[in-house]
Amino acid sequence: MMLLSRIADQPVDERDRMIGLSIKGVLYGTRAVLPGMLAGGNGTLVDVSSLAGRTRSPEAVYGW
């Protein structure tokens, strides 16, 4: 999820939703599979993220 409008125009609840999805999604996903991995003594977690987290785009930040 990525908000494409200018930061000044984004409602706070939408910003909170985006942050919650990005951070809590990884935490909750890990928590869901961890008990089985620990019980089995094995497992691999692969987290996938967006390229947007590694690049800077004025259009994405300011909505120009």
C-alpha positions in Angstrom: 0.0 0.0 0.0 1.4 3.4 -0.9 -0.3 6.7 -0.6 0.3 8.8 -3.7 -1.1 12.1 -2.6 0.9 14.9 -1.1 1.7 14.4 2.5 -0.1 17.6 3.5 -3.3 16.2 1.9 -3.1 12.7 3.4 -5.5 12.0 6.3 -3.7 10.8 9.4 -5.7 7.6 9.6 -4.6 6.6 6.0 -1.0 7.2 7.0 -1.4 5.1 10.1 -3.0 2.4 8.0 -0.1 2.3 5.6 2.5 2.2 8.4 0.5 -0.5 10.2 0.3 -2.7 7.1 4.0 -2.3 6.4 5.3 -2.9 9.9 2.6 -5.0 11.6 2.1 -7.2 8.6 5.7 -8.5 8.9 5.4 -8.9 12.7 2.1 -10.7 12.6 3.2 -12.9 9.7 6.3 -13.9 11.6 4.4 -14.5 14.7 1.9 -16.8 12.9 4.6 -19.1 11.5 7.2 -19.0 14.3 5.6 -21.6 16.6 5.7 -24.2 13.9 9.2 -23.4 12.9 10.4 -23.6 16.5 8.6 -26.9 17.1 10.1 -28.4 14.0 13.5 -27.0 14.7 13.7 -25.6 11.2 12.3 -23.0 8.8 13.0 -20.0 6.7 11.3 -16.6 6.6 11.4 -14.5 3.4 10.1 -11.0 3.7 9.3 -9.2 0.5 9.3 -5.4 0.4 8.7 -2.7 -2.2 11.4 -1.1 -4.2 9.8 2.2 -3.1 11.5 1.8 0.2 14.9 1.9 -1.4 14.4 4.7 -3.8 13.4 8.4 -3.6 10.6 9.7 -5.8 9.3 13.3 -5.5 6.1 12.2 -7.2 5.5 9.5 -4.6 6.3 11.9 -1.7 4.7 15.1 -2.8 2.2 14.0 -5.4 3.6 16.4 -8.1 
